[in-house]
Amino acid sequence: MTAVDGEAVQPAETDEPGWEVDPDDEWGIAVITTVGRQLKLRREAAGLRAGEFGVAVGYGEDLVYKVEGGKRIPRQEYLDRADEVLGAGGLISAAWEDVKKVRYPRKVRDLARVEAQAVELTAYGNHNLHGLLQTADYMRALFEMRRPAHPRDQVDRLVSARMARKAIFERDPAPELCFVQEEATLRRPLGGRMVLRHQLEHLVELAQMRTVEIQVMPIDRAVHAGMGGEIQVLKFADGTAVGRAEGDFGSRPVAELKHLRIMELRCGIIRAQALSPGESLAFIEQVLGET
């Protein structure tokens, strides 16, 4: 909210501060419904109508109804402002600890949780760069080109969720991360040349990290074990693992040893067929120089 001569001015797009609720996320719906109910009870106890409350917190009446009805996930600033207006002494602001756990789609939360527990990750990508390697601008370009188009707030939510996963690079002890990328993913200018250039610069930085290996699969390879599609295998400290191979096993994550052996075999051959990490870094730098 901004102010002119002491008077509150409503934002032009009052529905922006929040995220849509995933209709298939039962836990998320329960959390947001509970938070919304508490907000409504406190607002009514303060003798404020929804429109009056909306003016006080700096958002539209429609958003107030959506949040209170469990139809919209509030951002932290909404809860902080509501806490201040209602004199809740930090109790409403504290709800953010629960809200932030469900602000991303369930599938993204599950993926982030698994990645956060992995001690080793091996991934092969053929259409675009692996999510953990992407810059925010590259992510946004990918999500914005989806058809049918995502709503703008959904794009923001997806970008934020994917960026949050990049915390894996800051873990200590750090997991071992190996990515094999098709040459085409380094050359396709998704989002424009400058987005690609910044993306390649980011890859160069990541490739020099001690626990990260990035390999490039040249387009001129006559024999290629990854023609079936993307593969990802994650291993955990207790010796278990989970993997997913596009087109195999229903394209769903699997943990059965017989399936994992197939994926690991394929990943091993793909890594052997790709350029070495050192050769790949030089290749990425070459493409960067050409961009």
ZAMARGU-4260 file (C-alpha; in steps of 0.2 Angstrom, whole numbers, plus 5000, padded with zeros to 4 digits):
<rodrens>
0) 5000/5000/5000 | 5006/5018/4996 | 5000/5034/5004 | 4997/5051/4997 | 4995/5066/5009
5) 4991/5053/5023 | 4977/5044/5013 | 4978/5026/5008 | 4979/5022/4990 | 4973/5005/4984
10) 4985/4996/4973 | 4979/4995/4954 | 4978/4976/4955 | 4972/4971/4972 | 4971/4952/4968
15) 4990/4951/4965 | 4996/4948/4983 | 4992/4930/4985 | 4992/4913/4977 | 4978/4902/4971
20) 4974/4886/4981 | 4978/4869/4974 | 4962/4860/4973 | 4970/4843/4975 | 4980/4848/4990
25) 4970/4843/5005 | 4983/4848/5018 | 4985/4865/5010 | 4967/4868/5009 | 4965/4864/5028
30) 4979/4876/5033 | 4972/4890/5022 | 4954/4887/5027 | 4959/4888/5046 | 4970/4904/5044
35) 4956/4912/5034 | 4943/4907/5047 | 4953/4915/5061 | 4956/4931/5051 | 4937/4933/5048
40) 4933/4930/5067 | 4946/4943/5072 | 4939/4955/5059 | 4922/4953/5065 | 4927/4954/5083
45) 4935/4971/5079 | 4918/4977/5071 | 4926/4979/5053 | 4916/4975/5037 | 4927/4966/5024
50) 4927/4982/5013 | 4933/4993/5028 | 4946/4980/5033 | 4952/4979/5015 | 4955/4998/5015
55) 4964/4997/5031 | 4976/4983/5025 | 4978/4991/5008 | 4970/4977/4998 | 4954/4975/4989
60) 4938/4968/4997 | 4937/4954/4985 | 4954/4948/4991 | 4948/4949/5009 | 4934/4937/5005
65) 4945/4925/4996 | 4957/4924/5010 | 4944/4922/5023 | 4935/4909/5013 | 4951/4899/5010
70) 4951/4902/4992 | 4967/4912/4991 | 4984/4910/5000 | 4989/4926/5008 | 5007/4933/5006
75) 5017/4937/5022 | 5014/4956/5020 | 4995/4953/5020 | 4996/4944/5036 | 5008/4956/5044
80) 4997/4971/5039 | 4981/4962/5046 | 4990/4958/5062 | 4994/4977/5064 | 4976/4983/5059
85) 4968/4970/5071 | 4980/4972/5085 | 4984/4954/5086 | 5000/4955/5094 | 5010/4945/5082
90) 4997/4930/5082 | 4991/4933/5064 | 5009/4936/5058 | 5014/4919/5066 | 5002/4910/5054
95) 5015/4913/5041 | 5025/4899/5048 | 5011/4887/5042 | 5006/4896/5027 | 5023/4896/5019
100) 5024/4877/5020 | 5009/4876/5008 | 5011/4891/4997 | 5019/4881/4983 | 5009/4867/4973
105) 5010/4850/4982 | 5020/4842/4968 | 5033/4856/4970 | 5034/4854/4988 | 5036/4835/4987
110) 5050/4837/4975 | 5059/4850/4985 | 5057/4839/5001 | 5065/4824/4992 | 5079/4835/4984
115) 5083/4842/5002 | 5085/4824/5008 | 5096/4818/4994 | 5115/4815/4996 | 5117/4812/4977
120) 5108/4817/4962 | 5110/4812/4944 | 5100/4820/4930 | 5099/4820/4911 | 5089/4833/4902
125) 5085/4835/4883 | 5072/4848/4881 | 5077/4862/4893 | 5090/4864/4907 | 5086/4855/4924
130) 5076/4866/4936 | 5090/4867/4948 | 5102/4874/4935 | 5090/4888/4929 | 5090/4907/4932
135) 5074/4915/4937 | 5073/4924/4920 | 5075/4907/4911 | 5062/4899/4923 | 5050/4913/4919
140) 5052/4912/4900 | 5048/4893/4902 | 5033/4895/4912 | 5026/4910/4901 | 5027/4900/4885
145) 5016/4886/4892 | 5000/4883/4882 | 4987/4886/4888 | 4995/4901/4897 | 4997/4901/4916
150) 4989/4916/4925 | 5003/4929/4930 | 5001/4925/4948 | 5003/4907/4945 | 5019/4910/4935
155) 5026/4920/4950 | 5022/4906/4961 | 5030/4893/4951 | 5046/4904/4949 | 5047/4907/4967
160) 5045/4888/4971 | 5058/4883/4959 | 5070/4896/4965 | 5067/4889/4983 | 5073/4872/4977
165) 5090/4880/4973 | 5094/4880/4992 | 5101/4863/4988 | 5117/4871/4983 | 5119/4879/5000
170) 5118/4863/5010 | 5132/4858/5021 | 5138/4845/5019 | 5134/4847/5001 | 5126/4833/4990
175) 5134/4827/4975 | 5125/4834/4960 | 5128/4828/4942 | 5119/4835/4927 | 5120/4829/4909
180) 5112/4842/4897 | 5109/4841/4878 | 5119/4853/4868 | 5103/4860/4861 | 5098/4866/4879
185) 5113/4877/4879 | 5109/4885/4862 | 5090/4888/4862 | 5088/4906/4866 | 5072/4904/4878
190) 5067/4921/4884 | 5079/4930/4872 | 5098/4931/4869 | 5102/4941/4885 | 5092/4928/4896
195) 5102/4914/4887 | 5118/4923/4890 | 5115/4926/4909 | 5110/4908/4910 | 5126/4902/4902
200) 5136/4913/4914 | 5126/4905/4928 | 5131/4887/4922 | 5149/4892/4921 | 5148/4897/4940
205) 5139/4881/4945 | 5151/4870/4935 | 5165/4876/4945 | 5158/4871/4962 | 5167/4857/4970
210) 5151/4846/4972 | 5143/4850/4955 | 5147/4841/4938 | 5139/4847/4922 | 5142/4837/4907
215) 5136/4841/4889 | 5130/4828/4877 | 5135/4835/4859 | 5122/4834/4846 | 5134/4825/4834
220) 5134/4809/4845 | 5130/4794/4833 | 5126/4783/4848 | 5115/4789/4863 | 5108/4780/4877
225) 5096/4794/4882 | 5085/4794/4867 | 5070/4789/4878 | 5069/4805/4887 | 5074/4814/4904
230) 5080/4803/4918 | 5083/4808/4937 | 5090/4797/4951 | 5091/4803/4969 | 5100/4793/4982
235) 5098/4795/5001 | 5110/4793/5016 | 5101/4777/5022 | 5105/4768/5005 | 5088/4770/4997
240) 5085/4779/4981 | 5071/4785/4970 | 5071/4788/4951 | 5060/4794/4937 | 5063/4790/4918
245) 5052/4799/4905 | 5041/4786/4896 | 5046/4771/4907 | 5036/4764/4922 | 5022/4776/4918
250) 5034/4791/4920 | 5031/4790/4939 | 5044/4791/4952 | 5049/4773/4957 | 5060/4765/4971
255) 5060/4747/4966 | 5078/4741/4964 | 5075/4732/4947 | 5069/4749/4940 | 5082/4759/4948
260) 5096/4747/4941 | 5089/4751/4923 | 5090/4770/4926 | 5107/4769/4934 | 5114/4759/4920
265) 5107/4771/4907 | 5113/4786/4917 | 5131/4778/4917 | 5131/4775/4899 | 5125/4793/4895
270) 5138/4801/4906 | 5151/4790/4897 | 5145/4796/4880 | 5144/4814/4885 | 5159/4826/4886
275) 5169/4826/4903 | 5165/4839/4915 | 5181/4849/4910 | 5177/4847/4892 | 5159/4852/4895
280) 5165/4868/4905 | 5175/4873/4890 | 5161/4869/4878 | 5149/4880/4888 | 5161/4894/4889
285) 5163/4893/4870 | 5144/4894/4867 | 5144/4909/4879 | 5157/4917/4868 | 5146/4914/4853
290) 5130/4921/4861
</rodrens>
